Amino acid sequence: MSLQVITANRLDNGLAVFYNASGEWHTNINQATTLDDVEKGEALLKQASCSKNQLVVVGPYLIDVEEGEGGLIPVRYREMIRTKGPSVRPDLGYQAQ
């Protein structure tokens, strides 16, 4: 299994967020809990998908990441875009900050 983190979209603004083992959602991917074990990944995903979190986020799922110079980097292009914000509106999302 490759290195993975859990991501979802916030219900209030639609931005991508990342989950840690303490049960918190963060806007910074580097604050997510990294997983390299299938069973641990599924267990944390189940925790992230609990009814309490359904009031905060929609659609938690695991994504593949790699460790880079600046921290965690999503492997798939789609997930790279999600960590920055809408590609057609650079004035929105994390890229606008």
N, C-alpha and C positions, 0 to 999 in steps of 0.2 A: 504494500500500500504506500502511496506517496503521502507527503505531508498535506494535511487538510485543515480548514477552518470552517466554521458555520457562519453563514450569512443569511440575511433576510432584508426586507424593505420595511421601513417605518411606516406606520399607518397615517401619521399626521402630516408627513411631508414627502413620502415616497423615496427618501434617500436610503442608500445601502448602509447597513449596520452589521457589526460582527460580534459574535457571542463569546463570552468567557465562562470558565467553569464556576465562577462565583454567581452566575445567573444574571449578569449584566450585559446590556447591549452597548457597543461603542461605535463611534463613527470612524475610528482609526483601526485599520486592519491589524496593526501591530499590537493592539491590546486584546486580540482574540486568543483563545486557547488553541494551540496547534495540536493536531492529532496525527498519530502515525500507526494507529491500531484500529482495525475495522470495528471490533466490539466496543471499544471506548468511543469511537466516533458515533456509532448508532445510539449508544446510551446518552451521550451529550446532546445529540440531535433530538432524541425523545424528550429530554429535559427542556430544550429550547422550544419545542413545539407544544408545551403544556398550555392549558386553557388560560392561565394568567398572562402568558406571553402573547396570546392571540389578541389581546387588547392593545398591544404595543406594536407588533410586527405581523407581517403576512409572509407565508411561504418560506420558512427556514429550510436550508439545504446545505450540504457539504460542497466545498469547492477545493480544487487542488491549488496549492501555493508552493512557491520556492523561496528560499532565503536569499536575499540579495544584499547589496551594500547598504541600502537604506532601510532594510527590514523585509517584511513579507511582501511578495509580489504574486498576484494571481497568475496562473499558468495560461488560462484561456483569455483570449482577447475580449470577449464579452464581459468577463469579470473585471478586467482592467478598466474598461469604460465605466462600469458600475461604481468603482471606487472613486471616480472623478466627478461623475454627474453626466447629464445629457450631452451627447456629442454634438447636437445641433444647436445647443444653447450654452455657450461657455460662460455666460453670465449667471448660470444657475448651478447648484450643486457644490461639491467640495472644491471644484476647480475655480470657482468664483471668489473663494476666500483668499 
